[in-house]
Amino acid sequence: MNSTPTTSTEKAPASPEKADWGWILALGVLFLVMGLVGLGMTVALTLTSILFLGAFLTVGGVFQLVAALRNPQAKEGGERVLEFLLALLYVAAGLWVMANPAMASMVATAAIAGLLGGLGFLRILAAFRRRPRSGWGWLLAAGITSLVLAGLILAQWPLSGLWVIGLFIAVEMIFHGWAYIVLALALRRAG
C-alpha cells in the first residue's frame, strides 16, 4: 500500500465533464446552427432523409439476402424461402423509396399524421381516466397538441409530405443543440 499523499499545492484532476464544457458548448452551437439552417431547407432535408432510408433498406435487404443464401439451417421447413422473400421485399422497398423519394415522403408523412392522431386520442382518453388526479391536465394538453399537429399535417397533405419530416428533423436538432448549450453552461458554472 504505497500511497503518496497529495500536498495542498497539488490540484485534484478535473472531472472530464468540467474539462470538456467548451466542446459540449461547441457541439450544442453546431446542432443549433444546423437545425436553424435545416428550417430554411425542409424540403431538401426531407428528401435527403428519405433517400437515406431507401439506401438503408436496400443495403439491409442485400445483407439479408446473403444471410438467407448462406444459412445452412434455413434449408429445413421453407425458412430459406421466407428469408429470401423478406430480403427481396427490403430491396424492392429500398429501391422504390430511392426512385420515388417525394412519394415515399408523402406516405411516411401520412403515417406520422396517423400516429400523432392515434397518440393524441389515446392521451386524451388516458387524461380523462386519470382525472381528477394531479397531472391529468398536462396529459390532456399533450393529447390535444398531438391531434392538432395531426390535423395540420393532414390539412396540407400531400404537400406537407415534402416538408414535415425535414421540419421535425430541424426542430429536433435545434432542441438537441439548445440542451447541449444549457448543459455546457451549467458545467462551466459548476467548474
N, C-alpha and C positions, 0 to 999 in steps of 0.2 A: 504494500500500500504506500507507494511513493506518490504522494500528492504534494504539489507545490502550492503553497498558499499565495493568493493574489495580494499584491500590495495595494494600497489606496491610490497609487498613481496609475495603475493599470485599469483600462476600461474593459468592461464586460463586452463581449461581442454583441453587435446589434442583431436583433432578430431579422430574418430575411424579409418579413413584411415591412418593417420600418426602413430597411435599407433600400427596398425596391419601390417606394411610393412614387418616385419620379417615372419609373417605367409603367406603373399602373396608370398614372395620370396620362402619360403619352398614349397608352393603349385606349383609354377612355376617350381622349380627344380624337384619336383616329377613327374609332367607331362612330362617334358623334358626327364627325365631318362626313364619313362615308354614308351615314344614314341621311344627312341633310342633302347630300348630292343625289342619293337614291330617290328622295322625294321629287326631285326635278326630272327624273327619268324612270318613272314607274313602269312604263310600257317595256322599255328595254330590260329592266330588271326582272319583270315578269317573264318575258320571253326567254331570257338567258337562264333563269332558274328552271323553266320548263324544259329547255334543251338539255340542261344538266340531268334532269330527271330522266329524260329519254335515253341519254347516254348511259346512266347508271343501270337502267332497266335492261338495256341491250347487253352491256358487259356482264351483268349478273346472269342473264339468260345464257350467254355463251359459256360461262363457267359452269352453270347448272347442266348444260348440255354435255360438256366434257365430263362432269362428275357422273352423269347418267350413263355415259358410254363406258366409263372406267370402273363402275361399281360392280364387283363380282357378285354381291349379294342380291342385286336387283334382277337377276335372271329369273328368280322364282316369283310366281304369283303376279306377274304383269307389272311389277314395280318399275322396271326399266321403261315401259311404255308410258306410265304415268309421269315419271320424272322427265322423260323426253318431251311429252306434251306440255308439261309445265314450263320447261326450258323454251320451247317454241313460242309459247304464249308470252313469256317475258321478252323474248327477242322481237316478236311481232309488235307488242305494245310499245317497246322502246323505239323501234324504227318508225312506227306510226306517229308517236309523240314528236320525234325529231323531224319528221316530214311535215307535220301539221302543228307547229307549236301554238299558233293562235287558237285553233280549235281545241287543242288539249288544255290550254289555259282557261278557256271558257267552260269546259267540262269540269275542271278542277275547281273553278270559282263557284259553279253551281253546287258542287259537293260541299264546299266550305260554307256557302249560304245555308244549305240544308242542315249541316252540322250545327251552325250557330243557332238556327231556328229551333232545332231539337233540344239543344242545350238550354236555350232560353226558356222554352216551355217547361222542361224538367226543373230548372232552377225556380221558376215561379211556383210550380206545384210544391217543391220542397220548402219554399219560403212560407207558403200558407199552412203547410203541415207543421212547421216549426213555430208559427205564431202562437202565442204572444211572447215566446222566449226571446232572450237577447240575441241580436244579430239578424233576426228574420228580415228586417227592412233592407239590410245590405244585400242579402241573398235575393230579395225581390228586385232591387235595383240592378243587380248583375243580370238577372234573367230578362228584365225589360231591355237593358242595354244590348244583350245578345239578340233579342228579337228585332230591335231597331236596326242593328247592323245587318242582320239577315235581310230585312225589308229594304234597306238602302242598296244592298248589293243586287237583290233581285229586281228592284225597280229600274236599274240601269242595265240589267243583263240582256243581251250577251256582251255589250260593250264593256261592262265592268270586268269581264274576263280578261281584258287586256291590261288592266292597271291594278286590280285589287291585290293580287299576290305580291307584286312589286311594292305596293304601298305597305302591306303588312311587314315585308322584309325590312323596308326602310325604317318604319316606326320601331320595329324590334331593335334594330341597330342603334337608333337614337337612344332608346331607353337603356340598352346594354352599355353604351358609351357613358351616359349620364351616371349610371350606377357605379362604373369604374372611377369616374371623376370624383364622386362623393366619397367612395372608399379611399382613394388616394389622399384626398384632403384630410380625411379622418386619421389615416395613418401618419400623415405629416404632423398633425396636431399632437398625436399620441407620442410621437418620436421626439 
